[in-house]
Amino acid sequence: IHSMGMYDIYDIKNVDIVINTTILDLGDKADLTPVKDTEWYKKVGVSIVFDVIYSPWETRFLREAKAHGIKTINGFPMLIYQALAAQEIWFEKELSLEFCRKVCKKVTEYYIVKNKI
């Protein structure tokens, strides 16, 4: 696992997963992406990209990766799992993984329908 500045990514040779934790594609940074050379995905073997941003549902970062046939994941499940983890902390009660998965699926479906995604 490596953490680095967004402009240093082109220096590495093999990458399985790219996780965007920048604020690019939020608010006044809408439609910006940390990856300028999308051919880089194939050059280094990226198979998954994850963007912690969940609104917009599909950021430019995710759209461009998907266009290269890469599996994409937005930040919405992370948001839900953080809320479930907070509930465990505050109420001192462990939630089963099965329950958490069901909650994440239901809330995601609701969000998609409500926002016409």
C-alpha angles and dihedrals in degrees: 000000000000132000118198146148115286094247092052095064093093090065095070124083107205125036128171101175132020117199118194112209096162126110091242111132093028124112112315089006091062116150095015123126135193092223111073098170106053091182084072089077092067095038093061100032102250110181102173135028122192124192117194088209113097100178116085087040092218114031123196087256090059095040093054094046091049089052087061092052095256122145110249132201125186125209098257096097089049090054091052094046090049089054091049091049090051090052090053090051097045097044096033091228126124116230119213119247089237091055092047092051091050092049092048091050094048096045091046091051090049092049092049093050094042092050095039093236 
